[in-house]
């Protein structure tokens, strides 16, 4: 039944990329990945805490967080923030991305 409702070409490249990413994480070790992301996430949270008018979403306890930090800078368009950070070599995603 599911094939009847699917249209277009399956995302074979995306599936292969996901498989490669899973192999990389398994080879590196989840504990090593977590140990690497924890100080980076903490550093980001410290920087964001020092900037006024920023709302950081999610738990403040760093042990309860993952490596993704969602935030909103009051009265500034998310795409403008994304452009400014991109020009400084910081990769972010701006906007709703299907999660409105």
Secondary structure, 3 states (H helix, E strand, C coil): CHHHHCCCCCCHHHHHHHHHHHHHHHHHCHHHHHHHHHHHHHHHHHHHHCCCCEEEECCCCHHHCCCCCEEEECCCCHHHHHHHHHHCCCCCCCCCCCCC
